[in-house]
Amino acid sequence: MLLLTCPVCGLEADESAFEPGGEAHLERPSSGSADAGSGAAGTYLYTRENPKGISFELWHCRHGCGKWFHAARDTQTQDFRAFYKIDDPKPVISAQRNRRK
């Protein structure tokens, strides 16, 4: 079971109170850009990283404030390293951390 904490309203609950929204910090290509027709839209829609280690994700607080927020999660240990608001900058997080026993 994953335990999350909403950085907006402070709700702390398991993942059933939240909704995952996929990879965070993606840049949407503008429709008027020169590379709009060169596959940038397809890359934006379908290509995602699947890192072994720290992953930055979008989450929705369904049972609390209803806001979206970001979370940094270690995909190897399933530990969340940080929760931060949508407007906050992406934190620098070390990949090394002591594993829980």
Summary of the structure (lengths in Angstrom):
residues: 101
radius of gyration: 15.5
end to end distance: 15.7
largest distance: 52.0
contacts: 240
relative contact order: 0.24
helix: 14%
strand: 33%
